[in-house]
Amino acid sequence: MVTYRELLKAQVERLEKAGNDNAFFDCSELLGQAIGKDCRSGAFESALDKQAENSVKLAFEELCGRRENGEPLQYLLGEWEFYGIPIKVGKGVLIPRQDTETLVELAVNKYKKSDDIVVADLCSGSGCIALALEKYLRCREVYAVEKSEAAAGYLRENVKMNGSAVHLVMGDVLESSCAESIPECDLIVCNPPYLTAEDMERLQMEVTHEPSEALFGGEDGLDFYRDVTRIWKSRLKVGGMLIYEIGIGQEDDVMQIMVQHGFENVRCKPDPCGIMRCVMGTKK
């Protein structure tokens, strides 16, 4: 019979052979999932030298097989942390990424001294941005706008799990009627689909498991920036801010779009890796 430590070693080698650069981390997380213990806990460490139960062994090996075939770790775990908040994820919703924390950080720094603000999070997906802004800012109301029923299912779960008062608005952000259903906002944030047609042809295997409608932003990746800026500027109060997450190299185009629509003090900000990740502007 094998111990959990031996099982872990074997599956790490399996994933390494498949080209996984984070095999130990991934396998530790998946073994913790199978055992039912946090892999960073003392209880997990003490369990490693115990004889492996067959049911746990089979469950762990199945999870590692799915990981080997490119299924995202976050989907296999069913939950991921974003800006210190637990977020349920799975097939049909975009995985929260550290890149997006740059947008939240910007918004929190800008509005941390403000009270009673109204916020809209467009293309909300799992709701991770809306939930983070609600937690770290003093908001009167936060609206999360999403058109995908699959993604909205996770958003509802996340609102409930985090004891949140975020309002889910089912609608298409590219339709004026959707914007008109929301009151004027102090802050609008949006992490839209922004991959180009060329990007979509070169997706990593893991990313192909995520919904294409949350990734593809039109031939040049800019469709949502054009239409969201045009439609939603009317929902911003004078002096209110619009903040976008952007793809690599899109900062000049997105800033130009915002300037053309009358925004002022338009600028971009990098993520911790130095990549320009957000564009923001203020309504005159």
MIDOSE-1310 file (N, C-alpha, C; in nm, 2 decimals, decimal comma, always signed):
residues 284
mvty	+0,08/-0,12/+0,00/+0,00/+0,00/+0,00/+0,09/+0,13/+0,00; +0,04/+0,23/-0,06/+0,12/+0,35/-0,07/+0,07/+0,46/+0,03; +0,16/+0,55/+0,06/+0,12/+0,66/+0,15/+0,07/+0,78/+0,05; +0,01/+0,88/+0,12/-0,03/+1,00/+0,04/+0,10/+1,07/-0,02
rell	+0,21/+1,07/+0,06/+0,33/+1,13/+0,01/+0,38/+1,06/-0,12; +0,37/+0,93/-0,12/+0,42/+0,86/-0,24/+0,32/+0,88/-0,36; +0,20/+0,89/-0,33/+0,10/+0,93/-0,43/+0,13/+1,06/-0,49; +0,16/+1,16/-0,40/+0,18/+1,29/-0,44/+0,31/+1,30/-0,53
kaqv	+0,41/+1,23/-0,49/+0,54/+1,22/-0,57/+0,51/+1,17/-0,71; +0,43/+1,06/-0,72/+0,41/+1,00/-0,85/+0,33/+1,09/-0,94; +0,23/+1,16/-0,89/+0,15/+1,25/-0,97/+0,23/+1,38/-1,01; +0,32/+1,42/-0,92/+0,40/+1,54/-0,96/+0,49/+1,50/-1,08
erle	+0,54/+1,38/-1,08/+0,63/+1,33/-1,19/+0,54/+1,32/-1,32; +0,42/+1,28/-1,30/+0,33/+1,26/-1,42/+0,30/+1,40/-1,48; +0,27/+1,50/-1,40/+0,25/+1,63/-1,46/+0,37/+1,70/-1,51; +0,48/+1,68/-1,45/+0,61/+1,73/-1,50/+0,64/+1,68/-1,64
kagn	+0,62/+1,55/-1,65/+0,64/+1,49/-1,79/+0,55/+1,55/-1,89; +0,43/+1,59/-1,85/+0,33/+1,65/-1,94/+0,36/+1,80/-1,97; +0,47/+1,85/-1,90/+0,51/+1,99/-1,93/+0,46/+2,09/-1,83; +0,40/+2,05/-1,72/+0,35/+2,14/-1,62/+0,46/+2,20/-1,53
dnaf	+0,48/+2,33/-1,54/+0,59/+2,39/-1,47/+0,55/+2,41/-1,32; +0,43/+2,39/-1,28/+0,39/+2,41/-1,14/+0,33/+2,28/-1,08; +0,39/+2,17/-1,12/+0,34/+2,04/-1,09/+0,32/+2,01/-0,94; +0,42/+2,05/-0,86/+0,41/+2,02/-0,72/+0,30/+2,10/-0,66
fdcs	+0,29/+2,23/-0,69/+0,18/+2,32/-0,64/+0,05/+2,26/-0,68; +0,03/+2,23/-0,81/-0,10/+2,18/-0,86/-0,14/+2,05/-0,79; -0,04/+1,96/-0,78/-0,08/+1,83/-0,72/-0,10/+1,84/-0,57; -0,03/+1,93/-0,50/-0,06/+1,95/-0,36/-0,20/+2,00/-0,34
ellg	-0,24/+2,10/-0,42/-0,38/+2,15/-0,41/-0,48/+2,05/-0,44; -0,46/+1,96/-0,54/-0,55/+1,86/-0,58/-0,56/+1,75/-0,48; -0,44/+1,72/-0,42/-0,45/+1,61/-0,31/-0,52/+1,67/-0,19; -0,50/+1,79/-0,16/-0,57/+1,86/-0,05/-0,72/+1,85/-0,07
qaig	-0,76/+1,87/-0,20/-0,90/+1,87/-0,24/-0,96/+1,73/-0,22; -0,88/+1,63/-0,26/-0,92/+1,49/-0,25/-0,93/+1,44/-0,10; -0,84/+1,48/-0,02/-0,83/+1,44/+0,12/-0,94/+1,52/+0,20; -0,96/+1,65/+0,16/-1,05/+1,74/+0,23/-0,98/+1,82/+0,33
kdcr	-0,85/+1,85/+0,31/-0,77/+1,93/+0,40/-0,69/+2,04/+0,32; -0,68/+2,16/+0,37/-0,60/+2,26/+0,31/-0,46/+2,22/+0,30; -0,40/+2,22/+0,18/-0,27/+2,17/+0,16/-0,16/+2,26/+0,23; -0,20/+2,38/+0,28/-0,10/+2,46/+0,35/-0,11/+2,44/+0,51
sgaf	-0,20/+2,35/+0,55/-0,23/+2,33/+0,69/-0,14/+2,21/+0,75; -0,12/+2,22/+0,88/-0,05/+2,11/+0,95/-0,12/+1,98/+0,94; -0,25/+1,98/+0,93/-0,33/+1,86/+0,92/-0,30/+1,79/+0,79; -0,28/+1,87/+0,68/-0,24/+1,81/+0,55/-0,11/+1,74/+0,56
esal	-0,01/+1,82/+0,62/+0,13/+1,77/+0,63/+0,13/+1,64/+0,71; +0,06/+1,63/+0,82/+0,06/+1,51/+0,90/-0,01/+1,39/+0,84; -0,10/+1,42/+0,74/-0,17/+1,31/+0,67/-0,09/+1,25/+0,56; +0,02/+1,32/+0,52/+0,10/+1,27/+0,40/+0,16/+1,13/+0,42
dkqa	+0,20/+1,10/+0,55/+0,26/+0,97/+0,57/+0,16/+0,86/+0,61; +0,04/+0,89/+0,60/-0,06/+0,79/+0,63/-0,09/+0,70/+0,51; -0,14/+0,58/+0,53/-0,17/+0,49/+0,42/-0,29/+0,56/+0,34; -0,28/+0,56/+0,21/-0,38/+0,62/+0,13/-0,51/+0,54/+0,12
ensv	-0,62/+0,60/+0,14/-0,75/+0,53/+0,12/-0,77/+0,52/-0,03; -0,82/+0,40/-0,07/-0,84/+0,38/-0,21/-0,93/+0,48/-0,28; -1,04/+0,52/-0,21/-1,13/+0,61/-0,27/-1,06/+0,75/-0,30; -0,98/+0,79/-0,20/-0,91/+0,92/-0,21/-0,80/+0,91/-0,32
klaf	-0,74/+0,79/-0,33/-0,63/+0,77/-0,43/-0,70/+0,78/-0,57; -0,81/+0,72/-0,59/-0,88/+0,72/-0,72/-0,92/+0,86/-0,76; -0,98/+0,93/-0,66/-1,02/+1,07/-0,68/-0,91/+1,16/-0,72; -0,80/+1,15/-0,65/-0,68/+1,23/-0,67/-0,62/+1,20/-0,81
eelc	-0,61/+1,08/-0,84/-0,55/+1,04/-0,97/-0,64/+1,09/-1,09; -0,77/+1,09/-1,07/-0,87/+1,14/-1,17/-0,85/+1,29/-1,19; -0,84/+1,36/-1,07/-0,82/+1,51/-1,08/-0,69/+1,54/-1,15; -0,58/+1,46/-1,12/-0,45/+1,49/-1,19/-0,46/+1,46/-1,34
grre	-0,54/+1,36/-1,37/-0,55/+1,32/-1,51/-0,62/+1,44/-1,59; -0,72/+1,50/-1,53/-0,79/+1,61/-1,59/-0,70/+1,73/-1,60; -0,61/+1,75/-1,49/-0,52/+1,86/-1,50/-0,41/+1,83/-1,61; -0,37/+1,71/-1,63/-0,28/+1,68/-1,73/-0,34/+1,71/-1,87
ngep	-0,47/+1,69/-1,88/-0,53/+1,72/-2,01/-0,57/+1,87/-2,03; -0,52/+1,95/-1,94/-0,53/+2,10/-1,96/-0,64/+2,16/-1,89; -0,72/+2,09/-1,81/-0,83/+2,15/-1,74/-0,78/+2,25/-1,63; -0,82/+2,37/-1,62/-0,76/+2,46/-1,53/-0,77/+2,42/-1,38
lqyl	-0,66/+2,44/-1,31/-0,66/+2,40/-1,17/-0,78/+2,47/-1,09; -0,81/+2,59/-1,12/-0,91/+2,66/-1,05/-1,05/+2,60/-1,07; -1,08/+2,55/-1,19/-1,20/+2,47/-1,22/-1,21/+2,34/-1,13; -1,09/+2,28/-1,13/-1,09/+2,15/-1,06/-1,11/+2,17/-0,91
lgew	-1,06/+2,28/-0,85/-1,08/+2,31/-0,71/-1,22/+2,37/-0,68; -1,27/+2,44/-0,78/-1,41/+2,49/-0,77/-1,41/+2,63/-0,70; -1,29/+2,67/-0,65/-1,29/+2,80/-0,58/-1,15/+2,86/-0,59; -1,14/+2,99/-0,60/-1,01/+3,06/-0,61/-1,02/+3,19/-0,53
efyg	-0,90/+3,23/-0,49/-0,90/+3,36/-0,41/-0,87/+3,48/-0,50; -0,94/+3,59/-0,48/-0,92/+3,71/-0,56/-0,92/+3,83/-0,46; -0,81/+3,90/-0,45/-0,80/+4,01/-0,36/-0,85/+3,98/-0,22; -0,81/+3,86/-0,17/-0,85/+3,82/-0,04/-0,99/+3,77/-0,02
ipik	-1,06/+3,74/-0,13/-1,20/+3,70/-0,12/-1,21/+3,57/-0,19; -1,28/+3,47/-0,13/-1,30/+3,34/-0,19/-1,41/+3,35/-0,30; -1,37/+3,30/-0,42/-1,46/+3,31/-0,54/-1,48/+3,17/-0,60; -1,61/+3,13/-0,61/-1,64/+3,00/-0,67/-1,63/+3,02/-0,82
vgkg	-1,57/+2,92/-0,89/-1,55/+2,92/-1,03/-1,57/+2,78/-1,09; -1,59/+2,78/-1,22/-1,61/+2,65/-1,28/-1,64/+2,67/-1,43; -1,66/+2,57/-1,50/-1,69/+2,58/-1,64/-1,80/+2,68/-1,67; -1,77/+2,77/-1,77/-1,87/+2,87/-1,80/-1,85/+3,01/-1,75
vlip	-1,74/+3,02/-1,67/-1,71/+3,16/-1,61/-1,56/+3,18/-1,62; -1,52/+3,30/-1,64/-1,38/+3,34/-1,65/-1,31/+3,32/-1,51; -1,19/+3,27/-1,51/-1,12/+3,26/-1,39/-1,06/+3,39/-1,34; -1,08/+3,43/-1,21/-1,02/+3,55/-1,16/-0,87/+3,55/-1,17
rqdt	-0,80/+3,65/-1,22/-0,66/+3,65/-1,24/-0,60/+3,77/-1,15; -0,47/+3,75/-1,12/-0,40/+3,85/-1,04/-0,39/+3,98/-1,12; -0,38/+3,97/-1,25/-0,37/+4,09/-1,34/-0,49/+4,19/-1,30; -0,60/+4,13/-1,28/-0,72/+4,21/-1,26/-0,72/+4,28/-1,12
etlv	-0,64/+4,23/-1,03/-0,63/+4,30/-0,90/-0,57/+4,44/-0,91; -0,50/+4,46/-1,02/-0,45/+4,60/-1,05/-0,57/+4,70/-1,06; -0,67/+4,66/-1,13/-0,79/+4,74/-1,15/-0,85/+4,77/-1,01; -0,87/+4,67/-0,93/-0,93/+4,69/-0,80/-0,84/+4,78/-0,71
elav	-0,71/+4,76/-0,72/-0,62/+4,84/-0,64/-0,63/+4,99/-0,68; -0,64/+5,01/-0,81/-0,66/+5,15/-0,86/-0,79/+5,22/-0,80; -0,90/+5,14/-0,82/-1,03/+5,19/-0,77/-1,03/+5,22/-0,62; -0,97/+5,13/-0,55/-0,97/+5,14/-0,40/-0,89/+5,26/-0,36
nkyk	-0,77/+5,28/-0,42/-0,69/+5,40/-0,39/-0,75/+5,53/-0,43; -0,83/+5,53/-0,54/-0,90/+5,65/-0,58/-1,01/+5,69/-0,49; -1,09/+5,59/-0,44/-1,21/+5,61/-0,37/-1,21/+5,58/-0,23; -1,10/+5,54/-0,17/-1,09/+5,50/-0,03/-1,14/+5,60/+0,07
ksdd	-1,14/+5,73/+0,03/-1,18/+5,83/+0,12/-1,32/+5,88/+0,09; -1,39/+5,81/+0,00/-1,52/+5,86/-0,05/-1,63/+5,77/+0,03; -1,74/+5,83/+0,05/-1,85/+5,77/+0,12/-1,97/+5,75/+0,02; -2,05/+5,65/+0,04/-2,18/+5,64/-0,02/-2,18/+5,64/-0,17
ivva	-2,07/+5,57/-0,23/-2,06/+5,58/-0,38/-2,14/+5,47/-0,44; -2,18/+5,49/-0,57/-2,25/+5,39/-0,65/-2,15/+5,34/-0,76; -2,14/+5,21/-0,77/-2,05/+5,14/-0,85/-2,12/+5,05/-0,95; -2,07/+5,04/-1,07/-2,12/+4,94/-1,16/-1,99/+4,86/-1,22
dlcs	-2,00/+4,73/-1,21/-1,90/+4,64/-1,27/-1,96/+4,57/-1,39; -1,91/+4,61/-1,51/-1,96/+4,56/-1,63/-1,88/+4,43/-1,68; -1,95/+4,34/-1,74/-1,89/+4,21/-1,78/-1,84/+4,14/-1,65; -1,93/+4,13/-1,55/-1,89/+4,10/-1,42/-1,84/+3,95/-1,40
gsgc	-1,89/+3,86/-1,48/-1,85/+3,72/-1,47/-1,88/+3,66/-1,33; -1,77/+3,62/-1,26/-1,79/+3,56/-1,13/-1,83/+3,66/-1,02; -1,82/+3,79/-1,06/-1,85/+3,90/-0,96/-1,73/+3,94/-0,87; -1,61/+3,89/-0,91/-1,49/+3,91/-0,82/-1,46/+4,05/-0,80
iala	-1,47/+4,13/-0,91/-1,44/+4,28/-0,90/-1,54/+4,35/-0,81; -1,67/+4,32/-0,84/-1,78/+4,39/-0,77/-1,77/+4,36/-0,62; -1,74/+4,23/-0,59/-1,73/+4,19/-0,45/-1,61/+4,26/-0,38; -1,50/+4,27/-0,45/-1,38/+4,33/-0,39/-1,41/+4,48/-0,36
leky	-1,47/+4,55/-0,46/-1,50/+4,69/-0,44/-1,60/+4,71/-0,33; -1,70/+4,63/-0,32/-1,79/+4,64/-0,21/-1,73/+4,62/-0,08; -1,63/+4,53/-0,07/-1,57/+4,50/+0,06/-1,47/+4,61/+0,10; -1,40/+4,67/+0,01/-1,29/+4,76/+0,05/-1,33/+4,91/+0,03
lrcr	-1,45/+4,94/-0,03/-1,49/+5,08/-0,04/-1,63/+5,10/+0,04; -1,66/+5,22/+0,07/-1,78/+5,25/+0,14/-1,89/+5,28/+0,03; -1,96/+5,18/-0,01/-2,05/+5,19/-0,13/-2,19/+5,20/-0,08; -2,27/+5,28/-0,15/-2,42/+5,27/-0,12/-2,48/+5,16/-0,20
evya	-2,44/+5,14/-0,32/-2,48/+5,03/-0,41/-2,37/+4,98/-0,50; -2,37/+4,85/-0,53/-2,28/+4,80/-0,63/-2,36/+4,71/-0,72; -2,35/+4,74/-0,85/-2,42/+4,66/-0,96/-2,32/+4,58/-1,03; -2,36/+4,45/-1,05/-2,27/+4,36/-1,13/-2,35/+4,32/-1,25
veks	-2,31/+4,36/-1,37/-2,38/+4,34/-1,50/-2,32/+4,22/-1,57; -2,40/+4,12/-1,60/-2,36/+4,00/-1,67/-2,47/+3,95/-1,76; -2,43/+3,90/-1,88/-2,54/+3,85/-1,97/-2,54/+3,70/-1,98; -2,43/+3,63/-1,94/-2,42/+3,48/-1,94/-2,49/+3,42/-1,82
eaaa	-2,59/+3,33/-1,85/-2,66/+3,26/-1,74/-2,56/+3,17/-1,66; -2,47/+3,11/-1,74/-2,37/+3,02/-1,67/-2,28/+3,10/-1,57; -2,23/+3,22/-1,62/-2,15/+3,30/-1,53/-2,23/+3,35/-1,41; -2,35/+3,40/-1,44/-2,44/+3,45/-1,34/-2,47/+3,35/-1,23
gylr	-2,47/+3,23/-1,26/-2,49/+3,12/-1,16/-2,38/+3,13/-1,05; -2,26/+3,14/-1,10/-2,14/+3,15/-1,01/-2,15/+3,29/-0,93; -2,19/+3,39/-1,00/-2,20/+3,52/-0,94/-2,30/+3,52/-0,82; -2,41/+3,46/-0,84/-2,51/+3,45/-0,74/-2,45/+3,37/-0,62
envk	-2,38/+3,26/-0,65/-2,32/+3,18/-0,54/-2,22/+3,27/-0,46; -2,14/+3,35/-0,53/-2,04/+3,42/-0,47/-2,10/+3,54/-0,38; -2,21/+3,60/-0,43/-2,27/+3,70/-0,35/-2,33/+3,64/-0,22; -2,39/+3,52/-0,23/-2,44/+3,45/-0,11/-2,33/+3,41/-0,02
mngs	-2,22/+3,34/-0,07/-2,11/+3,29/+0,01/-2,04/+3,40/+0,09; -2,03/+3,52/+0,03/-1,96/+3,63/+0,09/-2,05/+3,73/+0,16; -2,18/+3,69/+0,18/-2,27/+3,78/+0,25/-2,28/+3,91/+0,19; -2,28/+3,92/+0,06/-2,28/+4,05/-0,01/-2,42/+4,10/-0,04
avhl	-2,42/+4,23/-0,07/-2,54/+4,30/-0,11/-2,53/+4,35/-0,26; -2,43/+4,30/-0,33/-2,42/+4,33/-0,47/-2,54/+4,29/-0,55; -2,59/+4,39/-0,63/-2,71/+4,36/-0,72/-2,66/+4,30/-0,85; -2,71/+4,18/-0,88/-2,69/+4,12/-1,01/-2,79/+4,18/-1,11
vmgd	-2,74/+4,23/-1,22/-2,82/+4,28/-1,33/-2,79/+4,20/-1,46; -2,89/+4,12/-1,50/-2,88/+4,04/-1,62/-2,90/+4,13/-1,74; -2,80/+4,14/-1,82/-2,81/+4,22/-1,94/-2,69/+4,23/-2,02; -2,70/+4,28/-2,14/-2,59/+4,29/-2,23/-2,53/+4,44/-2,23
vles	-2,41/+4,45/-2,19/-2,35/+4,59/-2,17/-2,34/+4,66/-2,30; -2,36/+4,59/-2,41/-2,35/+4,66/-2,54/-2,49/+4,71/-2,59; -2,59/+4,70/-2,50/-2,72/+4,75/-2,53/-2,76/+4,87/-2,44; -2,80/+4,98/-2,51/-2,84/+5,10/-2,43/-2,94/+5,08/-2,32
scae	-3,03/+4,99/-2,35/-3,14/+4,96/-2,25/-3,08/+4,90/-2,12; -2,97/+4,83/-2,13/-2,91/+4,78/-2,01/-2,85/+4,89/-1,93; -2,78/+4,98/-1,99/-2,73/+5,10/-1,92/-2,83/+5,18/-1,85; -2,95/+5,20/-1,92/-3,05/+5,28/-1,87/-3,12/+5,22/-1,75
sipe	-3,10/+5,09/-1,72/-3,16/+5,03/-1,61/-3,08/+5,05/-1,48; -2,97/+5,12/-1,49/-2,89/+5,14/-1,37/-2,88/+5,29/-1,34; -2,88/+5,33/-1,21/-2,87/+5,47/-1,18/-2,73/+5,53/-1,22; -2,72/+5,66/-1,21/-2,59/+5,72/-1,23/-2,48/+5,68/-1,13
cdli	-2,36/+5,66/-1,18/-2,26/+5,60/-1,09/-2,14/+5,69/-1,07; -2,08/+5,68/-0,96/-1,95/+5,75/-0,93/-1,84/+5,68/-1,00; -1,85/+5,55/-1,01/-1,74/+5,46/-1,06/-1,80/+5,35/-1,15; -1,74/+5,34/-1,27/-1,77/+5,22/-1,35/-1,64/+5,15/-1,39
vcnp	-1,64/+5,02/-1,36/-1,52/+4,94/-1,40/-1,56/+4,83/-1,49; -1,47/+4,79/-1,58/-1,50/+4,69/-1,68/-1,38/+4,61/-1,72; -1,38/+4,48/-1,70/-1,28/+4,39/-1,76/-1,35/+4,32/-1,87; -1,35/+4,38/-1,99/-1,42/+4,32/-2,10/-1,34/+4,21/-2,18
pylt	-1,41/+4,14/-2,26/-1,34/+4,05/-2,36/-1,24/+4,14/-2,44; -1,11/+4,11/-2,45/-1,03/+4,19/-2,53/-0,92/+4,12/-2,61; -0,94/+3,99/-2,63/-0,85/+3,92/-2,72/-0,88/+3,94/-2,86; -0,78/+3,95/-2,95/-0,80/+3,96/-3,09/-0,83/+3,83/-3,16
aedm	-0,87/+3,83/-3,28/-0,89/+3,71/-3,36/-0,76/+3,63/-3,36; -0,65/+3,70/-3,38/-0,52/+3,63/-3,38/-0,49/+3,56/-3,24; -0,52/+3,64/-3,14/-0,50/+3,58/-3,00/-0,58/+3,45/-2,98; -0,70/+3,45/-3,03/-0,79/+3,34/-3,01/-0,74/+3,21/-3,08
erlq	-0,66/+3,23/-3,18/-0,61/+3,12/-3,26/-0,49/+3,06/-3,19; -0,43/+3,14/-3,09/-0,31/+3,09/-3,02/-0,32/+3,07/-2,87; -0,44/+3,04/-2,83/-0,47/+3,03/-2,69/-0,40/+2,91/-2,63; -0,35/+2,93/-2,51/-0,30/+2,81/-2,43/-0,41/+2,71/-2,41
mevt	-0,37/+2,59/-2,39/-0,47/+2,48/-2,38/-0,57/+2,51/-2,26; -0,51/+2,56/-2,15/-0,59/+2,59/-2,03/-0,70/+2,69/-2,06; -0,66/+2,79/-2,14/-0,76/+2,90/-2,16/-0,87/+2,86/-2,25; -0,85/+2,76/-2,34/-0,95/+2,71/-2,43/-1,07/+2,65/-2,35
heps	-1,05/+2,62/-2,22/-1,16/+2,57/-2,14/-1,25/+2,68/-2,09; -1,20/+2,80/-2,09/-1,28/+2,92/-2,05/-1,38/+2,96/-2,16; -1,49/+3,03/-2,12/-1,59/+3,07/-2,23/-1,53/+3,17/-2,33; -1,54/+3,14/-2,45/-1,49/+3,23/-2,56/-1,55/+3,36/-2,56
ealf	-1,68/+3,37/-2,52/-1,75/+3,50/-2,52/-1,69/+3,59/-2,41; -1,62/+3,54/-2,31/-1,56/+3,62/-2,21/-1,41/+3,66/-2,25; -1,37/+3,61/-2,37/-1,23/+3,64/-2,41/-1,22/+3,72/-2,54; -1,31/+3,69/-2,64/-1,30/+3,75/-2,77/-1,36/+3,89/-2,78
gged	-1,27/+3,99/-2,81/-1,32/+4,13/-2,82/-1,33/+4,18/-2,96; -1,35/+4,09/-3,06/-1,36/+4,14/-3,20/-1,22/+4,12/-3,27; -1,22/+4,15/-3,40/-1,10/+4,13/-3,48/-0,98/+4,20/-3,42; -0,99/+4,32/-3,37/-0,88/+4,39/-3,32/-0,88/+4,40/-3,16
gldf	-0,98/+4,33/-3,10/-0,99/+4,32/-2,96/-1,05/+4,44/-2,89; -1,09/+4,54/-2,97/-1,14/+4,67/-2,91/-1,29/+4,70/-2,92; -1,36/+4,60/-2,96/-1,51/+4,62/-2,98/-1,58/+4,67/-2,85; -1,55/+4,61/-2,74/-1,61/+4,64/-2,62/-1,57/+4,78/-2,57
yrdv	-1,45/+4,82/-2,59/-1,40/+4,95/-2,54/-1,48/+5,06/-2,62; -1,49/+5,04/-2,75/-1,57/+5,14/-2,83/-1,71/+5,15/-2,79; -1,78/+5,04/-2,77/-1,92/+5,05/-2,75/-1,96/+5,08/-2,60; -1,88/+5,02/-2,51/-1,90/+5,05/-2,37/-1,88/+5,19/-2,34
triw	-1,77/+5,25/-2,39/-1,74/+5,39/-2,36/-1,86/+5,48/-2,42; -1,90/+5,45/-2,54/-2,01/+5,53/-2,60/-2,14/+5,52/-2,52; -2,18/+5,39/-2,48/-2,31/+5,37/-2,42/-2,31/+5,41/-2,27; -2,20/+5,38/-2,20/-2,21/+5,39/-2,05/-2,16/+5,53/-2,00
ksrl	-2,10/+5,61/-2,09/-2,06/+5,74/-2,03/-2,17/+5,82/-1,98; -2,29/+5,80/-2,03/-2,41/+5,87/-1,98/-2,45/+5,82/-1,84; -2,40/+5,71/-1,80/-2,43/+5,65/-1,66/-2,33/+5,70/-1,56; -2,23/+5,78/-1,60/-2,14/+5,83/-1,50/-2,18/+5,97/-1,46
kvgg	-2,16/+6,00/-1,33/-2,18/+6,14/-1,28/-2,07/+6,22/-1,33; -2,09/+6,35/-1,34/-1,98/+6,44/-1,38/-1,87/+6,42/-1,27; -1,74/+6,41/-1,31/-1,63/+6,38/-1,22/-1,62/+6,23/-1,19; -1,71/+6,15/-1,24/-1,70/+6,01/-1,21/-1,59/+5,94/-1,30
mliy	-1,55/+5,83/-1,26/-1,44/+5,76/-1,33/-1,48/+5,63/-1,40; -1,42/+5,61/-1,52/-1,43/+5,48/-1,59/-1,30/+5,42/-1,59; -1,29/+5,29/-1,54/-1,16/+5,22/-1,54/-1,18/+5,09/-1,62; -1,09/+5,06/-1,71/-1,09/+4,94/-1,79/-0,96/+4,86/-1,76
eigi	-0,98/+4,72/-1,76/-0,86/+4,64/-1,78/-0,84/+4,63/-1,92; -0,71/+4,62/-1,96/-0,68/+4,61/-2,11/-0,58/+4,49/-2,13; -0,57/+4,45/-2,26/-0,47/+4,36/-2,30/-0,34/+4,42/-2,33; -0,23/+4,34/-2,34/-0,10/+4,39/-2,37/-0,10/+4,47/-2,49
gqed	-0,05/+4,59/-2,49/-0,03/+4,68/-2,60/-0,15/+4,75/-2,65; -0,26/+4,75/-2,57/-0,38/+4,82/-2,61/-0,40/+4,96/-2,55; -0,30/+5,00/-2,47/-0,33/+5,12/-2,39/-0,35/+5,24/-2,48; -0,27/+5,26/-2,59/-0,28/+5,38/-2,67/-0,42/+5,38/-2,74
dvmq	-0,47/+5,27/-2,79/-0,60/+5,27/-2,86/-0,71/+5,29/-2,77; -0,70/+5,24/-2,65/-0,82/+5,25/-2,55/-0,81/+5,40/-2,50; -0,70/+5,45/-2,47/-0,69/+5,59/-2,43/-0,75/+5,68/-2,53; -0,72/+5,66/-2,66/-0,77/+5,74/-2,77/-0,92/+5,73/-2,78
imvq	-0,98/+5,61/-2,76/-1,12/+5,60/-2,76/-1,19/+5,68/-2,65; -1,13/+5,68/-2,53/-1,18/+5,76/-2,42/-1,17/+5,91/-2,44; -1,06/+5,95/-2,50/-1,04/+6,09/-2,53/-1,14/+6,14/-2,63; -1,17/+6,05/-2,73/-1,27/+6,09/-2,84/-1,41/+6,10/-2,78
hgfe	-1,43/+6,04/-2,67/-1,57/+6,04/-2,61/-1,57/+6,15/-2,49; -1,47/+6,23/-2,49/-1,48/+6,35/-2,40/-1,42/+6,33/-2,26; -1,36/+6,21/-2,23/-1,30/+6,19/-2,10/-1,18/+6,27/-2,09; -1,15/+6,31/-1,96/-1,03/+6,39/-1,94/-0,94/+6,32/-1,84
nvrc	-0,82/+6,37/-1,83/-0,72/+6,31/-1,74/-0,71/+6,16/-1,77; -0,71/+6,12/-1,90/-0,70/+5,98/-1,94/-0,56/+5,93/-1,93; -0,54/+5,82/-1,86/-0,40/+5,77/-1,84/-0,41/+5,62/-1,83; -0,29/+5,56/-1,83/-0,28/+5,41/-1,81/-0,19/+5,38/-1,69
kpdp	-0,21/+5,26/-1,64/-0,13/+5,22/-1,52/-0,09/+5,08/-1,54; +0,04/+5,05/-1,50/+0,09/+4,91/-1,51/+0,05/+4,82/-1,40; +0,06/+4,69/-1,43/+0,05/+4,59/-1,32/+0,18/+4,57/-1,26; +0,19/+4,48/-1,15/+0,32/+4,46/-1,08/+0,44/+4,41/-1,17
cgim	+0,40/+4,36/-1,29/+0,51/+4,31/-1,38/+0,55/+4,42/-1,48; +0,49/+4,54/-1,47/+0,53/+4,65/-1,55/+0,45/+4,66/-1,68; +0,36/+4,57/-1,70/+0,27/+4,57/-1,82/+0,16/+4,66/-1,80; +0,13/+4,75/-1,90/+0,02/+4,84/-1,89/-0,11/+4,76/-1,88
rcvm	-0,18/+4,77/-1,78/-0,30/+4,68/-1,75/-0,43/+4,75/-1,74; -0,43/+4,88/-1,71/-0,56/+4,95/-1,69/-0,55/+5,09/-1,76; -0,66/+5,13/-1,81/-0,68/+5,27/-1,86/-0,80/+5,33/-1,79; -0,78/+5,46/-1,75/-0,89/+5,52/-1,68/-0,90/+5,67/-1,72
gtkk	-1,02/+5,72/-1,70/-1,05/+5,86/-1,74/-1,16/+5,91/-1,65; -1,18/+6,04/-1,65/-1,28/+6,11/-1,57/-1,38/+6,18/-1,66; -1,51/+6,17/-1,63/-1,61/+6,24/-1,71/-1,61/+6,39/-1,68; -1,60/+6,47/-1,79/-1,60/+6,61/-1,77/-1,74/+6,66/-1,71
